[in-house]
Amino acid sequence: MHDAEVIALLPDVELQETLNRGRGREGKVFICPERSCKHHDPKQALGDITAIKKHYARKHGLEKNWKCPKCLKKYAEETDAKEHLFVGERGIKRCVNYSV
Protein backbone atom coordinates (compact mmCIF):
# COMPACT_ATOMS: atom_id res chain seq x y z
CA MET A 1 0.00 0.00 0.00
CA HIS A 2 2.98 2.31 0.23
CA ASP A 3 2.94 3.08 -3.51
CA ALA A 4 -0.85 3.33 -3.78
CA GLU A 5 -2.40 6.38 -5.38
CA VAL A 6 -4.55 8.14 -2.78
CA ILE A 7 -7.94 9.27 -4.04
CA ALA A 8 -9.80 11.66 -1.77
CA LEU A 9 -13.50 10.97 -1.73
CA LEU A 10 -15.40 14.13 -2.47
CA PRO A 11 -18.51 14.92 -0.41
CA ASP A 12 -20.48 14.37 -3.63
CA VAL A 13 -19.89 10.62 -3.90
CA GLU A 14 -21.53 10.33 -7.32
CA LEU A 15 -19.15 12.90 -8.76
CA GLN A 16 -16.19 11.02 -7.35
CA GLU A 17 -17.51 7.77 -8.80
CA THR A 18 -17.78 9.44 -12.20
CA LEU A 19 -14.20 10.66 -11.96
CA ASN A 20 -12.98 7.16 -11.18
CA ARG A 21 -15.16 5.23 -13.65
CA GLY A 22 -13.08 3.16 -15.98
CA ARG A 23 -9.92 3.25 -13.87
CA GLY A 24 -8.50 0.05 -12.44
CA ARG A 25 -8.71 -0.47 -8.69
CA GLU A 26 -5.18 -1.75 -8.29
CA GLY A 27 -2.78 0.70 -6.74
CA LYS A 28 -5.49 3.06 -5.52
CA VAL A 29 -6.99 3.70 -2.11
CA PHE A 30 -10.03 5.80 -1.26
CA ILE A 31 -10.06 8.04 1.82
CA CYS A 32 -13.12 9.23 3.72
CA PRO A 33 -13.82 13.00 3.43
CA GLU A 34 -14.43 13.27 7.19
CA ARG A 35 -11.12 14.51 8.62
CA SER A 36 -11.82 13.04 12.07
CA CYS A 37 -12.47 9.55 10.63
CA LYS A 38 -9.76 6.88 10.83
CA HIS A 39 -10.37 6.12 7.13
CA HIS A 40 -9.27 9.66 6.24
CA ASP A 41 -5.70 8.48 6.85
CA PRO A 42 -4.34 6.89 3.63
CA LYS A 43 -2.87 4.06 5.74
CA GLN A 44 -6.42 3.15 6.86
CA ALA A 45 -8.12 3.93 3.53
CA LEU A 46 -10.48 1.53 1.80
CA GLY A 47 -9.66 -0.23 -1.45
CA ASP A 48 -12.63 0.60 -3.64
CA ILE A 49 -15.32 3.19 -4.21
CA THR A 50 -18.16 0.87 -3.16
CA ALA A 51 -16.61 0.23 0.25
CA ILE A 52 -16.00 3.92 0.94
CA LYS A 53 -19.53 4.86 -0.18
CA LYS A 54 -21.03 2.25 2.15
CA HIS A 55 -18.74 3.36 5.01
CA TYR A 56 -19.64 7.02 4.53
CA ALA A 57 -23.39 6.34 4.43
CA ARG A 58 -23.29 4.13 7.52
CA LYS A 59 -20.96 6.20 9.67
CA HIS A 60 -21.36 9.80 8.54
CA GLY A 61 -24.58 9.93 6.49
CA LEU A 62 -27.53 11.94 7.71
CA GLU A 63 -30.19 9.32 6.94
CA LYS A 64 -30.28 6.93 9.87
CA ASN A 65 -33.75 5.43 10.04
CA TRP A 66 -33.06 2.53 12.42
CA LYS A 67 -32.70 3.18 16.13
CA CYS A 68 -32.06 1.06 19.17
CA PRO A 69 -35.25 0.72 21.23
CA LYS A 70 -33.22 0.84 24.44
CA CYS A 71 -30.73 3.69 24.01
CA LEU A 72 -32.08 5.41 20.86
CA LYS A 73 -28.73 5.31 19.05
CA LYS A 74 -29.44 5.59 15.30
CA TYR A 75 -28.13 3.48 12.41
CA ALA A 76 -28.27 3.69 8.62
CA GLU A 77 -28.87 -0.06 8.22
CA GLU A 78 -31.26 -2.36 10.08
CA THR A 79 -28.52 -5.00 10.35
CA ASP A 80 -26.28 -2.52 12.18
CA ALA A 81 -29.06 -1.72 14.65
CA LYS A 82 -29.66 -5.43 15.30
CA GLU A 83 -25.94 -6.07 15.73
CA HIS A 84 -25.86 -3.24 18.27
CA LEU A 85 -28.29 -5.24 20.43
CA PHE A 86 -26.81 -8.71 19.98
CA VAL A 87 -23.49 -9.89 18.66
CA GLY A 88 -23.19 -13.43 17.36
CA GLU A 89 -25.38 -16.45 17.83
CA ARG A 90 -24.82 -16.55 21.58
CA GLY A 91 -26.66 -13.25 21.99
CA ILE A 92 -23.88 -11.37 23.72
CA LYS A 93 -25.38 -8.02 24.66
CA ARG A 94 -23.67 -4.97 23.20
CA CYS A 95 -26.08 -2.17 24.10
CA VAL A 96 -25.26 -1.02 27.62
CA ASN A 97 -28.92 -0.13 28.25
CA TYR A 98 -30.23 -3.54 27.19
CA SER A 99 -31.48 -5.98 29.78
CA VAL A 100 -33.54 -9.14 29.36
C-alpha positions, 0 to 999 in steps of 0.5 A: 500500500505504500505506492498506492495512489490516494484518491480523496472521496469528495462529499459528492460521492456520485461525482467522485464515482464518475471521476474514477469510472473506468480506472482500475482499482489496483494501486489506488486507495479511497479516503473518507472525506471526514477529517476526524475519521480513521479512514481519512488516513491513507494508511487506513483507507479503503480499497474501492469506491463501493466500500467507501460509499457504504462506510460514509453512508453508515458512519457519517450519512444523515439518513439513519432510520433505524434506532435502538429501542433501548438507548435510541442510538441511530443506524443507517442499516437495520442490520447494524441496529440489530448487531448493536443489540446482539453480537453473534449467535450466543446473543452477547449483549452490546447495548449497555442499556439492554437488559432481558 
